[in-house]
């Protein structure tokens, strides 16, 4: 491990914010996708293909599973962003405590 490691809490917090923004964007897109992929919308948009209930049910099921998976990804991205922001706050607090020690302040 390198001895030249440096952590910039502001940059870490900005990265956390970027993860949070992407998580929100993805969650919004998933919600929009779910609204457009119900059985009624499939019948309206696929014409003759949806005369088969099996085809319609398969598509709706696939769309629902995709929405669940993407929703899980959005939640995970949000959790990563929160962890990065927490780490940035903890790093700031640790830096402040260390600076106080060097100044002769309380531990």
Secondary structure as UniProt FT lines:
FT   TURN            3..4
FT   HELIX           9..36
FT   HELIX           39..46
FT   HELIX           47..51
FT   HELIX           53..102
FT   TURN            103..104
//
